[in-house]
Amino acid sequence: MSRVALVTGGTRGIGAAISIALKAAGYRVAANYAGNDEKAKAFEAETGIHAFKWDVSNYQACAEGIAKVEAELGPVEILVNNAGITRDAMFHKMTPEQWNEVISTNLTGVFNMTHPVWSGMRDRNFGRVITISSINGQKGQMGQANYSAAKAGDLGITKALAQEGAAKGITVNAICPGYIGTEMVRAIPEKVLNERIIPQIPVGRLGEPEEIARIVVFLASDDAGFITGSTISANGGQFFV
């Protein structure tokens, strides 16, 4: 029987591409989403992937949501922590609410999702935890102190959990996308994209969500069993670590 993969933020943008690619690779996929019912229903109708609604910043909601997924599909063996939000502001104008919302979703959400599936992965001696961080978690970004801090934190928990999971057959890795051509990014004015963003990318273009999804499919596979604690940069050469 095929393995079960759960993708947070899995009905839109990079998350949708990941969900679709995992299904195409033969996984039974559940896509979590937080709020946009209309988009989630359209995604379900188009892909046949069941969407489950809960807020990853709420631990109890995560535990209950994961239990529903596992009751329907089976134990979660591949977890993709993709859900994320932005609340951008220069630091001197950033409110505690803007800080806490981003940390709660983008960093604490990784704990909230990973913790409930971790024991089962240990018991089965197999697991894949793949977290979508960001280039801005590696290099920082003006106006994104909250987002950069959370995404950098994602890299820290990845490295710590990789050490804990290694002896139990669990790999834990992170992917740091650069500018990817999602609906959100393509909504940026064309002049800004062409004059300020794309010139910073040595390959001369935005990335595609499917390019991130293909990395996830590889990391989820048995072929990637010797890769753990790694951060894979997918940014077109914009930033090197």
N, CA, C and O of each residue as an XYZ file, in Angstrom:
964
protein
N       0.838     -1.196      0.000
C       0.000      0.000      0.000
C       0.870      1.241      0.000
O       1.894      1.285      0.681
N       0.471      2.249     -0.758
C       1.270      3.464     -0.882
C       1.311      4.234      0.431
O       0.398      4.136      1.251
N       2.368      4.992      0.615
C       2.540      5.769      1.833
C       1.652      7.018      1.816
O       1.236      7.503      0.765
N       1.385      7.511      3.021
C       0.530      8.687      3.179
C       1.394      9.927      3.359
O       2.309      9.942      4.183
N       1.103     10.951      2.593
C       1.798     12.235      2.686
C       0.796     13.320      3.047
O      -0.296     13.383      2.484
N       1.175     14.166      3.984
C       0.352     15.292      4.422
C       1.114     16.581      4.144
O       2.251     16.755      4.584
N       0.471     17.480      3.406
C       1.093     18.745      3.013
C       0.307     19.889      3.632
O      -0.880     20.046      3.346
N       0.946     20.686      4.470
C       0.251     21.849      5.023
C       0.306     22.990      4.013
O       1.264     23.125      3.252
N      -0.750     23.812      4.027
C      -0.848     24.840      2.998
C      -0.826     24.207      1.627
O      -0.226     24.738      0.692
N      -1.494     23.052      1.513
C      -1.300     22.196      0.356
C      -2.272     22.377     -0.786
O      -2.280     21.566     -1.712
N      -3.102     23.423     -0.751
C      -4.088     23.600     -1.818
C      -3.807     24.795     -2.726
O      -4.539     25.037     -3.686
N      -2.753     25.534     -2.422
C      -2.445     26.727     -3.222
C      -0.936     26.856     -3.389
O      -0.166     26.365     -2.563
N      -0.521     27.520     -4.465
C       0.874     27.881     -4.666
C       1.817     26.695     -4.659
O       1.537     25.659     -5.263
N       2.945     26.855     -3.966
C       3.938     25.791     -3.884
C       3.332     24.540     -3.263
O       3.624     23.423     -3.692
N       2.489     24.726     -2.255
C       1.879     23.579     -1.587
C       1.025     22.746     -2.515
O       1.054     21.517     -2.452
N       0.262     23.401     -3.378
C      -0.567     22.677     -4.338
C       0.306     21.880     -5.300
O       0.003     20.727     -5.608
N       1.387     22.489     -5.772
C       2.304     21.780     -6.673
C       2.908     20.560     -5.982
O       3.080     19.513     -6.607
N       3.227     20.693     -4.701
C       3.781     19.571     -3.936
C       2.742     18.462     -3.801
O       3.047     17.291     -4.031
N       1.525     18.825     -3.431
C       0.460     17.821     -3.279
C       0.257     17.047     -4.576
O       0.165     15.819     -4.569
N       0.189     17.769     -5.681
C      -0.045     17.143     -6.984
C       1.118     16.230     -7.367
O       0.905     15.126     -7.868
N       2.343     16.690     -7.132
C       3.514     15.894     -7.493
C       3.610     14.625     -6.649
O       3.975     13.567     -7.160
N       3.288     14.724     -5.376
C       3.320     13.533     -4.519
C       2.255     12.525     -4.948
O       2.503     11.319     -4.954
N       1.081     13.017     -5.302
C       0.046     12.101     -5.796
C       0.510     11.414     -7.075
O       0.331     10.207     -7.236
N       1.102     12.178     -7.978
C       1.591     11.604     -9.235
C       2.677     10.566     -8.999
O       2.844      9.641     -9.793
N       3.421     10.722     -7.896
C       4.484      9.772     -7.553
C       3.940      8.537     -6.838
O       4.701      7.626     -6.513
N       2.638      8.500     -6.594
C       2.033      7.311     -6.030
C       1.661      7.371     -4.564
O       1.221      6.369     -4.000
N       1.826      8.523     -3.931
C       1.460      8.667     -2.521
C      -0.033      8.936     -2.381
O      -0.670      9.478     -3.284
N      -0.571      8.549     -1.242
C      -1.915      8.976     -0.866
C      -1.749     10.304     -0.139
O      -1.087     10.369      0.897
N      -2.348     11.359     -0.677
C      -2.035     12.717     -0.236
C      -3.229     13.366      0.442
O      -4.364     13.272     -0.026
N      -2.942     14.030      1.560
C      -3.902     14.907      2.223
C      -3.330     16.312      2.195
O      -2.156     16.517      2.504
N      -4.155     17.278      1.825
C      -3.716     18.670      1.745
C      -4.430     19.478      2.825
O      -5.657     19.582      2.823
N      -3.670     20.037      3.732
C      -4.234     20.923      4.756
C      -4.363     22.339      4.192
O      -3.570     22.763      3.352
N      -5.376     23.057      4.672
C      -5.488     24.489      4.358
C      -6.106     25.185      5.565
O      -6.683     24.541      6.441
N      -5.975     26.513      5.597
C      -6.399     27.251      6.785
C      -7.700     28.001      6.615
O      -8.494     28.072      7.553
N      -7.947     28.583      5.402
C      -9.076     29.493      5.371
C      -9.876     29.613      4.093
O     -11.068     29.913      4.149
N      -9.263     29.391      2.942
C      -9.945     29.685      1.690
C     -10.730     28.465      1.217
O     -10.213     27.633      0.471
N     -11.981     28.369      1.657
C     -12.817     27.207      1.335
C     -13.051     27.077     -0.167
O     -13.053     25.969     -0.704
N     -13.247     28.198     -0.840
C     -13.535     28.162     -2.273
C     -12.364     27.567     -3.051
O     -12.551     26.704     -3.909
N     -11.161     28.035     -2.744
C      -9.974     27.508     -3.416
C      -9.774     26.030     -3.084
O      -9.395     25.240     -3.950
N     -10.030     25.660     -1.830
C      -9.830     24.272     -1.420
C     -10.796     23.341     -2.150
O     -10.407     22.257     -2.584
N     -12.041     23.759     -2.285
C     -13.019     22.934     -2.991
C     -12.658     22.799     -4.465
O     -12.805     21.724     -5.047
N     -12.191     23.878     -5.064
C     -11.768     23.818     -6.467
C     -10.562     22.904     -6.623
O     -10.463     22.158     -7.598
N      -9.651     22.963     -5.668
C      -8.469     22.097     -5.699
C      -8.874     20.624     -5.598
O      -8.366     19.779     -6.335
N      -9.789     20.329     -4.682
C     -10.278     18.953     -4.531
C     -10.914     18.458     -5.824
O     -10.646     17.344     -6.274
N     -11.751     19.290     -6.408
C     -12.455     18.893     -7.631
C     -11.487     18.659     -8.781
O     -11.684     17.757     -9.596
N     -10.452     19.466     -8.839
C      -9.512     19.381     -9.952
C      -8.540     18.213     -9.807
O      -8.166     17.581    -10.796
N      -8.133     17.927     -8.560
C      -7.048     16.965     -8.340
C      -7.489     15.635     -7.743
O      -6.785     14.633     -7.874
N      -8.654     15.616     -7.086
C      -9.067     14.418     -6.370
C      -8.349     14.228     -5.051
O      -8.464     13.172     -4.429
N      -7.607     15.238     -4.615
C      -6.897     15.190     -3.335
C      -7.794     15.784     -2.254
O      -8.314     16.888     -2.414
N      -7.977     15.058     -1.158
C      -8.853     15.519     -0.086
C      -8.178     16.646      0.682
O      -7.032     16.515      1.112
N      -8.891     17.749      0.853
C      -8.393     18.892      1.612
C      -9.015     18.890      3.006
O     -10.216     18.675      3.166
N      -8.181     19.132      4.003
C      -8.593     19.154      5.405
C      -8.292     20.532      5.976
O      -7.193     21.057      5.799
N      -9.270     21.116      6.662
C      -9.123     22.489      7.146
C      -8.770     22.529      8.631
O      -9.508     22.024      9.476
N      -7.626     23.141      8.927
C      -7.309     23.534     10.298
C      -6.157     24.526     10.284
O      -5.463     24.679      9.280
N      -5.967     25.193     11.410
C      -4.954     26.231     11.575
C      -3.715     25.613     12.210
O      -3.783     25.122     13.336
N      -2.586     25.629     11.508
C      -1.386     24.976     12.032
C      -0.808     25.688     13.253
O       0.045     25.126     13.940
N      -1.252     26.899     13.536
C      -0.751     27.594     14.727
C      -1.417     27.101     16.007
O      -1.036     27.517     17.102
N      -2.405     26.222     15.880
C      -3.155     25.689     17.030
C      -2.805     24.214     17.197
O      -3.148     23.390     16.349
N      -2.124     23.886     18.288
C      -1.648     22.510     18.472
C      -2.800     21.516     18.521
O      -2.731     20.463     17.887
N      -3.853     21.832     19.261
C      -4.971     20.900     19.377
C      -5.642     20.676     18.031
O      -6.041     19.558     17.705
N      -5.764     21.745     17.252
C      -6.347     21.616     15.919
C      -5.485     20.715     15.041
O      -6.009     19.928     14.253
N      -4.173     20.829     15.174
C      -3.271     19.970     14.402
C      -3.433     18.510     14.803
O      -3.540     17.634     13.946
N      -3.451     18.251     16.110
C      -3.590     16.873     16.580
C      -4.901     16.263     16.097
O      -4.937     15.112     15.663
N      -5.976     17.045     16.177
C      -7.278     16.541     15.737
C      -7.328     16.377     14.224
O      -7.891     15.403     13.724
N      -6.744     17.322     13.493
C      -6.728     17.237     12.039
C      -5.924     16.047     11.547
O      -6.347     15.337     10.635
N      -4.760     15.829     12.154
C      -3.936     14.679     11.788
C      -4.673     13.378     12.074
O      -4.594     12.431     11.290
N      -5.390     13.328     13.194
C      -6.162     12.123     13.520
C      -7.212     11.838     12.447
O      -7.450     10.679     12.108
N      -7.840     12.883     11.913
C      -8.826     12.703     10.839
C      -8.163     12.178      9.567
O      -8.687     11.282      8.906
N      -7.018     12.741      9.239
C      -6.286     12.283      8.057
C      -5.916     10.810      8.206
O      -6.083     10.018      7.278
N      -5.413     10.458      9.380
C      -4.964      9.081      9.578
C      -6.136      8.111      9.618
O      -5.997      6.959      9.206
N      -7.287      8.556     10.107
C      -8.471      7.689     10.097
C      -8.935      7.416      8.674
O      -9.453      6.340      8.378
N      -8.748      8.389      7.799
C      -9.198      8.237      6.412
C      -8.177      7.545      5.516
O      -8.535      6.709      4.686
N      -6.902      7.899      5.689
C      -5.880      7.445      4.749
C      -4.863      6.476      5.336
O      -4.272      5.676      4.610
N      -4.657      6.545      6.653
C      -3.624      5.739      7.286
C      -2.566      6.623      7.915
O      -2.631      7.847      7.804
N      -1.579      6.007      8.584
C      -0.554      6.780      9.300
C       0.212      7.726      8.372
O       0.579      7.363      7.254
N       0.441      8.936      8.857
C       1.210      9.905      8.086
C       2.683      9.527      8.157
O       3.277      9.507      9.235
N       3.267      9.230      7.005
C       4.676      8.852      6.940
C       5.540      9.927      6.307
O       6.749      9.967      6.534
N       4.930     10.798      5.516
C       5.629     11.933      4.918
C       4.877     13.197      5.322
O       3.699     13.353      5.002
N       5.552     14.088      6.017
C       4.968     15.364      6.416
C       5.715     16.482      5.715
O       6.938     16.580      5.814
N       4.976     17.323      5.006
C       5.569     18.501      4.366
C       5.018     19.741      5.048
O       3.844     20.078      4.900
N       5.883     20.415      5.797
C       5.506     21.648      6.497
C       5.689     22.823      5.546
O       6.772     23.398      5.441
N       4.613     23.163      4.860
C       4.677     24.218      3.849
C       3.897     25.466      4.239
O       4.183     26.546      3.722
N       2.929     25.351      5.130
C       2.063     26.487      5.459
C       2.882     27.671      5.964
O       3.790     27.517      6.780
N       2.542     28.846      5.463
C       3.246     30.034      5.907
C       2.472     31.291      5.569
O       1.675     31.316      4.632
N       2.716     32.332      6.346
C       2.077     33.627      6.123
C       3.125     34.726      6.205
O       4.226     34.504      6.710
N       2.789     35.902      5.715
C       3.622     37.084      5.895
C       2.798     38.189      6.538
O       1.599     38.320      6.293
N       3.463     38.970      7.356
C       2.895     40.190      7.946
C       4.017     41.222      7.930
O       4.556     41.586      8.975
N       4.359     41.685      6.738
C       5.568     42.485      6.572
C       5.412     43.892      7.140
O       4.359     44.520      7.028
N       6.492     44.364      7.751
C       6.568     45.744      8.245
C       8.005     46.023      8.644
O       8.715     45.127      9.098
N       8.428     47.256      8.476
C       9.726     47.622      9.016
C       9.689     47.435     10.531
O       8.650     47.627     11.163
N      10.829     47.061     11.106
C      10.832     46.616     12.501
C      10.313     47.687     13.455
O       9.634     47.365     14.430
N      10.617     48.940     13.192
C      10.187     49.995     14.108
C       8.673     50.219     14.054
O       8.100     50.878     14.922
N       8.036     49.660     13.021
C       6.583     49.759     12.904
C       5.878     48.423     13.156
O       4.649     48.367     13.198
N       6.645     47.363     13.322
C       6.052     46.039     13.486
C       5.349     45.920     14.833
O       5.901     46.303     15.865
N       4.138     45.393     14.817
C       3.375     45.227     16.047
C       3.633     43.846     16.650
O       4.036     42.927     15.937
N       3.404     43.694     17.955
C       3.500     42.360     18.549
C       2.584     41.351     17.852
O       2.927     40.175     17.739
N       1.432     41.808     17.391
C       0.507     40.908     16.695
C       1.120     40.402     15.389
O       1.020     39.218     15.068
N       1.754     41.304     14.641
C       2.402     40.895     13.387
C       3.538     39.902     13.651
O       3.711     38.930     12.915
N       4.293     40.159     14.693
C       5.376     39.234     15.065
C       4.797     37.870     15.455
O       5.214     36.838     14.928
N       3.850     37.874     16.366
C       3.342     36.615     16.919
C       2.590     35.780     15.884
O       2.682     34.552     15.899
N       1.850     36.428     14.990
C       1.110     35.668     13.976
C       2.053     34.891     13.078
O       1.803     33.727     12.765
N       3.135     35.531     12.665
C       4.079     34.875     11.760
C       4.860     33.780     12.484
O       5.033     32.687     11.945
N       5.326     34.058     13.686
C       6.055     33.036     14.446
C       5.147     31.848     14.746
O       5.575     30.697     14.659
N       3.898     32.126     15.098
C       2.969     31.058     15.456
C       2.674     30.125     14.294
O       2.556     28.914     14.480
N       2.554     30.683     13.097
C       2.256     29.853     11.926
C       3.516     29.245     11.333
O       3.565     28.039     11.091
N       4.529     30.058     11.098
C       5.677     29.633     10.302
C       6.709     28.845     11.086
O       7.473     28.080     10.497
N       6.751     29.011     12.394
C       7.720     28.274     13.214
C       7.020     27.332     14.186
O       7.250     26.123     14.159
N       6.166     27.884     15.043
C       5.453     27.011     15.983
C       4.588     26.013     15.241
O       4.374     24.899     15.719
N       4.081     26.405     14.064
C       3.298     25.483     13.253
C       4.075     24.235     12.870
O       3.492     23.158     12.746
N       5.385     24.365     12.680
C       6.210     23.191     12.364
C       6.253     22.242     13.560
O       6.155     21.026     13.396
N       6.397     22.792     14.746
C       6.309     21.952     15.953
C       4.937     21.314     16.062
O       4.819     20.109     16.283
N       3.904     22.124     15.906
C       2.530     21.635     16.091
C       2.179     20.501     15.141
O       1.414     19.607     15.504
N       2.717     20.524     13.946
C       2.437     19.478     12.967
C       3.350     18.268     13.132
O       2.916     17.129     12.963
N       4.594     18.513     13.458
C       5.560     17.413     13.514
C       5.416     16.596     14.786
O       5.548     15.372     14.761
N       5.149     17.259     15.884
C       5.091     16.567     17.174
C       4.057     15.438     17.199
O       4.376     14.355     17.689
N       2.828     15.636     16.692
C       1.844     14.557     16.758
C       2.163     13.337     15.883
O       1.666     12.244     16.152
N       2.983     13.511     14.839
C       3.302     12.364     13.966
C       4.641     11.721     14.314
O       4.966     10.647     13.807
N       5.408     12.364     15.165
C       6.785     11.924     15.427
C       6.841     10.543     16.082
O       7.632      9.695     15.670
N       6.019     10.316     17.082
C       6.063      9.023     17.789
C       5.700      7.869     16.858
O       6.309      6.800     16.915
N       4.705      8.093     16.003
C       4.325      7.051     15.056
C       5.448      6.749     14.069
O       5.685      5.589     13.731
N       6.132      7.780     13.611
C       7.275      7.566     12.720
C       8.362      6.769     13.431
O       8.965      5.873     12.841
N       8.611      7.093     14.690
C       9.611      6.346     15.468
C       9.196      4.881     15.615
O      10.015      3.976     15.454
N       7.942      4.663     15.915
C       7.467      3.286     16.111
C       7.583      2.457     14.833
O       7.871      1.262     14.888
N       7.358      3.097     13.684
C       7.398      2.381     12.404
C       8.793      2.351     11.790
O       9.010      1.706     10.764
N       9.748      3.057     12.424
C      11.116      3.138     11.911
C      11.175      3.697     10.485
O      11.995      3.289      9.663
N      10.288      4.627     10.235
C      10.331      5.321      8.953
C       9.585      6.644      9.065
O       8.518      6.729      9.673
N      10.169      7.666      8.466
C       9.467      8.945      8.383
C      10.248      9.922      7.526
O      11.468      9.832      7.390
N       9.512     10.854      6.956
C      10.115     11.940      6.192
C       9.446     13.240      6.638
O       8.230     13.393      6.516
N      10.236     14.161      7.148
C       9.746     15.491      7.501
C      10.490     16.483      6.618
O      11.717     16.577      6.667
N       9.738     17.218      5.816
C      10.324     18.164      4.863
C       9.680     19.520      5.113
O       8.464     19.669      4.990
N      10.488     20.494      5.460
C       9.966     21.819      5.798
C      10.390     22.831      4.738
O      11.558     22.910      4.358
N       9.416     23.595      4.276
C       9.700     24.640      3.298
C      10.052     25.919      4.053
O       9.181     26.597      4.599
N      11.325     26.228      4.072
C      11.803     27.460      4.692
C      11.840     28.545      3.615
O      10.888     28.667      2.845
N      12.895     29.322      3.542
C      12.944     30.428      2.573
C      14.357     30.970      2.468
O      15.140     30.893      3.415
N      14.670     31.514      1.315
C      15.927     32.241      1.147
C      16.062     33.333      2.204
O      17.172     33.656      2.627
N      14.935     33.901      2.631
C      15.002     34.995      3.606
C      15.248     34.490      5.023
O      15.571     35.277      5.913
N      15.098     33.189      5.239
C      15.542     32.590      6.490
C      17.046     32.370      6.514
O      17.641     32.188      7.576
N      17.654     32.390      5.334
C      19.106     32.222      5.228
C      19.832     33.555      5.254
O      20.864     33.690      5.912
N      19.299     34.545      4.540
C      20.026     35.805      4.380
C      19.382     36.982      5.103
O      19.986     38.049      5.217
N      18.136     36.787      5.601
C      17.402     37.902      6.172
C      16.804     38.768      5.076
O      17.221     38.713      3.918
N      15.810     39.574      5.468
C      15.177     40.469      4.498
C      14.605     41.675      5.220
O      13.849     41.532      6.180
N      14.961     42.843      4.763
C      14.427     44.075      5.325
C      12.902     44.051      5.272
O      12.315     43.684      4.254
N      12.271     44.442      6.365
C      10.818     44.454      6.435
C      10.208     43.114      6.777
O       8.986     42.974      6.827
N      11.072     42.109      7.016
C      10.584     40.769      7.335
C      11.323     40.173      8.533
O      11.718     39.007      8.499
N      11.510     40.955      9.579
C      12.194     40.418     10.759
C      11.445     39.210     11.312
O      12.058     38.229     11.731
N      10.123     39.288     11.311
C       9.321     38.175     11.828
C       9.443     36.946     10.929
O       9.689     35.843     11.417
N       9.276     37.128      9.640
C       9.327     36.023      8.671
C      10.725     35.407      8.625
O      10.870     34.185      8.635
N      11.752     36.261      8.575
C      13.124     35.760      8.520
C      13.474     34.976      9.773
O      14.134     33.940      9.700
N      13.030     35.474     10.930
C      13.301     34.768     12.182
C      12.625     33.406     12.198
O      13.231     32.415     12.603
N      11.374     33.352     11.759
C      10.646     32.087     11.758
C      11.277     31.095     10.794
O      11.453     29.925     11.133
N      11.617     31.549      9.601
C      12.174     30.650      8.591
C      13.589     30.193      8.967
O      13.986     29.076      8.635
N      14.342     31.043      9.651
C      15.643     30.614     10.179
C      15.437     29.575     11.283
O      16.190     28.606     11.379
N      14.423     29.782     12.109
C      14.097     28.812     13.137
C      13.739     27.454     12.563
O      14.056     26.420     13.152
N      13.075     27.455     11.410
C      12.744     26.199     10.745
C      14.004     25.400     10.408
O      13.995     24.171     10.460
N      15.071     26.093     10.069
C      16.323     25.410      9.764
C      16.943     24.824     11.024
O      17.556     23.757     10.981
N      16.787     25.519     12.146
C      17.312     25.016     13.409
C      16.599     23.754     13.875
O      17.245     22.790     14.286
N      15.270     23.755     13.813
C      14.537     22.561     14.250
C      14.805     21.403     13.296
O      14.827     20.248     13.721
N      15.009     21.693     12.024
C      15.340     20.650     11.059
C      16.628     19.939     11.454
O      16.689     18.709     11.448
N      17.643     20.700     11.791
C      18.937     20.103     12.139
C      18.873     19.329     13.454
O      19.503     18.281     13.594
N      18.113     19.849     14.415
C      17.991     19.150     15.692
C      17.220     17.841     15.539
O      17.650     16.801     16.040
N      16.077     17.894     14.844
C      15.263     16.694     14.685
C      15.947     15.652     13.810
O      15.737     14.454     13.995
N      16.761     16.096     12.863
C      17.500     15.138     12.038
C      18.378     14.253     12.898
O      18.503     13.056     12.638
N      18.986     14.833     13.921
C      19.837     14.053     14.814
C      19.014     13.091     15.668
O      19.448     11.971     15.939
N      17.834     13.525     16.087
C      16.981     12.661     16.908
C      16.357     11.535     16.099
O      16.160     10.434     16.613
N      16.043     11.806     14.831
C      15.324     10.824     14.047
C      16.189      9.830     13.306
O      15.694      8.798     12.852
N      17.466     10.119     13.175
C      18.323      9.333     12.282
C      18.331      7.843     12.628
O      18.244      7.003     11.732
N      18.432      7.513     13.897
C      18.507      6.105     14.299
C      17.173      5.385     14.156
O      17.113      4.160     14.265
N      16.106      6.135     13.914
C      14.768      5.557     13.783
C      14.256      5.602     12.346
O      13.062      5.425     12.103
N      15.150      5.835     11.405
C      14.749      5.828     10.004
C      13.979      7.052      9.559
O      13.318      7.036      8.521
N      14.066      8.121     10.349
C      13.355      9.364     10.011
C      14.371     10.367      9.484
O      15.357     10.674     10.154
N      14.129     10.873      8.285
C      14.965     11.954      7.772
C      14.202     13.267      7.888
O      12.980     13.312      7.743
N      14.947     14.325      8.151
C      14.359     15.656      8.345
C      15.196     16.654      7.551
O      16.380     16.846      7.828
N      14.572     17.280      6.570
C      15.291     18.193      5.692
C      14.477     19.452      5.437
O      13.268     19.486      5.669
N      15.160     20.486      4.957
C      14.500     21.756      4.647
C      14.849     22.189      3.234
O      15.926     21.888      2.720
N      13.927     22.893      2.626
C      14.132     23.489      1.308
C      13.951     24.995      1.455
O      12.998     25.455      2.082
N      14.861     25.749      0.880
C      14.779     27.212      0.931
C      14.557     27.753     -0.477
O      15.522     27.987     -1.204
N      13.305     27.954     -0.870
C      13.045     28.555     -2.188
C      13.431     30.031     -2.200
O      13.383     30.721     -1.181
N      13.813     30.487     -3.389
C      13.934     31.911     -3.633
C      12.613     32.428     -4.170
O      11.547     32.028     -3.703
N      12.683     33.314     -5.149
C      11.451     33.860     -5.730
C      10.839     32.843     -6.690
O      11.426     32.510     -7.719
N       9.657     32.360     -6.337
C       8.959     31.342     -7.108
C       7.706     31.966     -7.720
O       7.028     32.777     -7.089
N       7.415     31.574     -8.955
C       6.315     32.197     -9.690
C       4.942     31.737     -9.266
O       4.183     31.205    -10.076
N       4.618     31.937     -8.012
C       3.286     31.650     -7.505
C       2.345     32.796     -7.856
O       2.778     33.840     -8.345
N       1.076     32.596     -7.607
C       0.077     33.640     -7.842
C       0.436     34.909     -7.080
O       0.268     36.017     -7.590
N       0.934     34.739     -5.850
C       1.274     35.895     -5.017
C       2.440     36.678     -5.617
O       2.392     37.906     -5.689
N       3.474     35.979     -6.043
C       4.647     36.659     -6.594
C       4.321     37.297     -7.941
O       4.772     38.405     -8.230
N       3.542     36.601     -8.761
C       3.216     37.140    -10.085
C       2.258     38.328     -9.991
O       2.040     39.033    -10.976
N       1.690     38.547     -8.811
C       0.844     39.723     -8.602
C       1.672     40.985     -8.362
O       1.141     42.095     -8.392
N       2.967     40.813     -8.125
C       3.850     41.969     -7.986
C       3.879     42.725     -9.321
O       3.949     42.093    -10.375
N       3.827     44.037     -9.300
C       3.850     44.787    -10.558
C       4.988     44.345    -11.466
O       6.109     44.118    -11.011
N       4.688     44.227    -12.754
C       5.661     43.703    -13.718
C       6.947     44.527    -13.725
O       8.040     43.982    -13.875
N       6.811     45.829    -13.563
C       7.992     46.700    -13.539
C       8.912     46.332    -12.370
O      10.134     46.294    -12.521
N       8.314     46.063    -11.208
C       9.112     45.697    -10.028
C       9.778     44.341    -10.247
O      10.955     44.162     -9.934
N       9.015     43.386    -10.788
C       9.583     42.069    -11.071
C      10.769     42.175    -12.025
O      11.838     41.619    -11.774
N      10.563     42.892    -13.111
C      11.566     42.920    -14.178
C      12.766     43.795    -13.871
O      13.860     43.545    -14.376
N      12.574     44.829    -13.039
C      13.667     45.766    -12.799
C      14.354     45.572    -11.451
O      15.511     45.958    -11.288
N      13.652     44.976    -10.480
C      14.236     44.886     -9.147
C      14.450     43.460     -8.665
O      15.396     43.198     -7.922
N      13.589     42.534     -9.073
C      13.667     41.178     -8.525
C      14.435     40.233     -9.441
O      15.431     39.641     -9.026
N      13.984     40.088    -10.671
C      14.614     39.116    -11.569
C      16.092     39.442    -11.827
O      16.887     38.509    -11.942
N      16.504     40.727    -11.926
C      17.935     40.995    -12.108
C      18.822     40.476    -10.972
O      20.028     40.317    -11.161
N      18.242     40.211     -9.790
C      19.011     39.654     -8.678
C      19.221     38.150     -8.808
O      20.011     37.568     -8.065
N      18.514     37.512     -9.752
C      18.539     36.058     -9.878
C      19.426     35.682    -11.058
O      19.050     35.937    -12.202
N      20.588     35.086    -10.819
C      21.524     34.816    -11.901
C      20.951     34.001    -13.062
O      21.350     34.221    -14.205
N      20.030     33.069    -12.810
C      19.474     32.300    -13.931
C      18.492     33.124    -14.751
O      18.071     32.690    -15.823
N      18.120     34.309    -14.266
C      17.354     35.249    -15.065
C      15.864     34.997    -15.140
O      15.214     35.444    -16.085
N      15.307     34.296    -14.173
C      13.872     34.028    -14.183
C      13.417     33.667    -12.780
O      14.230     33.399    -11.895
N      12.093     33.665    -12.592
C      11.516     33.125    -11.368
C      11.583     31.605    -11.408
O      11.626     31.000    -12.479
N      11.593     30.997    -10.229
C      11.437     29.554    -10.161
C       9.982     29.175    -10.374
O       9.095     30.026    -10.313
N       9.743     27.906    -10.621
C       8.388     27.396    -10.775
C       8.028     26.516     -9.582
O       8.886     25.794     -9.074
N       6.771     26.561     -9.123
C       6.375     25.717     -7.991
C       6.710     24.240     -8.204
O       7.067     23.533     -7.262
N       6.592     23.787     -9.444
C       6.871     22.381     -9.745
C       8.333     22.017     -9.503
O       8.646     20.855     -9.241
N       9.232     23.002     -9.588
C      10.645     22.731     -9.328
C      10.876     22.453     -7.845
O      11.707     21.617     -7.490
N      10.152     23.142     -6.991
C      10.231     22.853     -5.558
C       9.582     21.506     -5.275
O      10.086     20.728     -4.465
N       8.476     21.231     -5.935
C       7.757     19.971     -5.715
C       8.624     18.771     -6.063
O       8.561     17.747     -5.382
N       9.429     18.880     -7.109
C      10.276     17.748     -7.493
C      11.342     17.461     -6.441
O      11.723     16.307     -6.245
N      11.820     18.488     -5.771
C      12.767     18.280     -4.665
C      12.078     17.524     -3.537
O      12.649     16.598     -2.960
N      10.853     17.921     -3.227
C      10.098     17.256     -2.162
C       9.903     15.781     -2.493
O      10.109     14.921     -1.636
N       9.512     15.485     -3.717
C       9.284     14.091     -4.109
C      10.556     13.267     -3.918
O      10.497     12.130     -3.451
N      11.694     13.834     -4.275
C      12.949     13.109     -4.071
C      13.226     12.896     -2.587
O      13.545     11.781     -2.173
N      13.110     13.948     -1.786
C      13.411     13.822     -0.354
C      12.457     12.853      0.345
O      12.818     12.239      1.349
N      11.250     12.717     -0.184
C      10.278     11.795      0.408
C      10.571     10.339      0.060
O      10.050      9.434      0.711
N      11.376     10.109     -0.931
C      11.578      8.765     -1.468
C      12.578      7.963     -0.644
O      13.334      8.515      0.156
N      12.566      6.647     -0.857
C      13.557      5.779     -0.233
C      14.963      6.113     -0.712
O      15.934      5.896      0.013
N      15.079      6.640     -1.931
C      16.390      6.978     -2.489
C      17.105      8.059     -1.683
O      18.325      8.196     -1.773
N      16.347      8.831     -0.891
C      16.934      9.940     -0.141
C      17.216      9.578      1.317
O      17.367     10.465      2.157
N      17.288      8.296      1.617
C      17.437      7.865      3.007
C      18.724      8.281      3.681
O      18.793      8.274      4.910
N      19.756      8.648      2.919
C      21.032      9.053      3.516
C      21.148     10.568      3.623
O      22.174     11.088      4.060
N      20.098     11.271      3.224
C      20.106     12.733      3.288
C      19.234     13.178      4.451
O      18.019     12.982      4.430
N      19.843     13.770      5.454
C      19.066     14.283      6.587
C      19.805     15.443      7.234
O      21.035     15.489      7.232
N      19.046     16.377      7.787
C      19.627     17.576      8.373
C      20.098     18.577      7.340
O      20.815     19.520      7.671
N      19.700     18.381      6.086
C      20.194     19.226      5.001
C      19.253     20.393      4.714
O      18.047     20.322      4.948
N      19.842     21.458      4.202
C      19.090     22.587      3.685
C      19.395     22.695      2.198
O      20.543     22.917      1.811
N      18.378     22.538      1.371
C      18.556     22.619     -0.070
C      18.091     23.990     -0.541
O      16.926     24.351     -0.375
N      19.005     24.745     -1.126
C      18.683     26.068     -1.646
C      18.199     25.947     -3.083
O      18.862     25.332     -3.917
N      17.050     26.531     -3.370
C      16.496     26.509     -4.718
C      16.138     27.953     -5.071
O      14.975     28.351     -5.007
N      17.152     28.725     -5.443
C      16.929     30.163     -5.622
C      17.544     30.733     -6.897
O      17.681     31.949     -7.030
N      17.915     29.858     -7.837
C      18.453     30.344     -9.101
C      19.812     31.012     -8.978
O      20.203     31.789     -9.849
N      20.540     30.716     -7.897
C      21.863     31.303     -7.702
C      21.853     32.657     -7.011
O      22.877     33.339     -6.961
N      20.690     33.051     -6.473
C      20.585     34.379     -5.856
C      21.369     34.485     -4.561
O      21.875     35.554     -4.219
N      21.471     33.357     -3.827
C      22.161     33.399     -2.536
C      22.818     32.059     -2.292
O      22.192     31.010     -2.443
N      24.092     32.101     -1.913
C      24.834     30.876     -1.618
C      25.142     30.810     -0.128
O      25.460     31.820      0.499
N      25.043     29.611      0.427
C      25.379     29.419      1.843
C      26.770     28.816      1.951
O      27.253     28.571      3.057
